[in-house]
C-alpha cells in the first residue's frame, strides 16, 4: 500500500509571541534528544466533519492558536558547544503534512505485529536529521486519510523540548482548542525552576544509583555494541485484570525483568540492571508548577545478579525496584542536575537513536498514570493510540488497556532469539 502526500504547510503561531533564547535545563539535554512519535487513529462517524478539508482546516487553525501559549514548540534548537543546546523562540513554526492512504483503516491492524510494518511507519512524518539543527522543526504533524473515511494523526516532537507528560499535556490542550474550548491549564515555560541557565558549579556530586554509571554488560564485552547487532522484534503482550491482580503493584516491572533474565538464559553470576522511568514533578520541593513544559523525567537503576532474580520470589525484584524509586527525592534530583551542570560536555549522556538497555539489562517505561487516551479534536475519541519506532533490545512500555477493564498491555522489544522464551515465562510464571 502507498501513502501519497497531498500537502505540506508551515503552521506558525496565530499571534505575535515572545522571541529570544530560552535556556534549557540539564534534564532537557540528556537521554533521548531526537524526535519522539505518537499516533492516534479515528474512525469516521455520523458526526464526521464535512466537507473533507474541514478536518485539515480545524487542525491547522487550532494548532496555530495552540502555538501562541506553547510558543517554544514553534522555535528551533541551536548548539552552544559542549553538547549543550539552547532553544531559540523564533516562531518559525511547525510542519504539517497531509496525506492519503489507499487502503481502509482496518488493514493497518490486520498484521500480528502491525507496529513493525512499513505501512504503519509511513503514517509518521519523517525527520530529516541532515538538516542543520537550527533549521530543524521541533514538531512535525501528519494527517493521513484512509479510503474508508477514517484518519490517523501523528505527532513527532523533539524530546529536548518536552518529555512524555509534557507532550501529552500539549496534545490534550490542542484538542481542547480544536473543540472550541479554552485552555484548561496555561503552560509554565520558565525552566529556571530546574536551574536552567545558571553558571556551572566547580564540584561534582556522586550519584551512587544513577543511570549515568556504567551498566552491566555480557561476559567478554566492554559495552553493549555487540549485543546491539542482533535482530530485534516487537510484540504487544496482554495481561488480564486477573493476571494484573496476581502480579500487584511494582511486580509488573519485576516480572518483566525476571522473565528477560530467564529468556536470555543468563548465568547466575551475571549482573543485570533495570532502568525505570520516574517523573520528578511532585518529588522536588517545591513541586514543579502545574503545566510545566519541559523534561522532568529521571531514570533510576536497580541492579541484581540474574541468579537471585530467577531463584527468589517475585517480591525480591519488586523490592529492588522500589528501593531505587524511593531514592528519587528532592535531594536526588538536585544532585543529578548538579552533576550534569558540572560536566564540560554532555555528549556522552545523549542518545541519538534511542537509549540502549539491551542484554543483560531492560528498561521499563510506565504510562499507567498518563492521560494517553480520550484525545478528542471534535470528532470523538481515538480507537487506538500508539508510539512510533520501538526497536531497542530490552525496551518496554506498560500501559492501560483502552477499554478500561483493568487489564494491561506491554509493548516489548527483545532480540528475536529470546522472544519466544520470554512470552512463555511471561505467562507461565504468573501463579
Secondary structure, 3 states (H helix, E strand, C coil): CCEEEEEEEEECCCCCCCCEEECCCHHHHCEECCEEEEEEEECCCCCCCCCCHHHHHHHHHHHHHHHHHCHHHHCEEEEEECCEEEEEECCCCEEEEEEEECCCHHHHHCCCCHHHCHHHHCCCCCCCCCCCHHHCCCEEEEEEEECCCCEEEEEEEECCCCCHHHHHHHHHHHHHHHCCCCCCCCCECCHHHHCCCCCCCCCCCCCCCECCCCCCCCCCCCCCCCHHHCCEEEEEEEECHHHHHHHCCCHHHHHHHHHHHHHCCCCCCCEEEEEEEEECCCCCCCCCCCCECCCCEEEEEEEEEHHHHHHCCHHHHHHHHHHHHHCCCHHHHHHHHHHHHCCCCCHHHEECCCCCCCCCCEEEEECCCCCCCCCCCCCCCCCEEEECCCCCCCEEEEEECCCCCCCEEEEEEEEHHHHHHHHHHHHHCCC
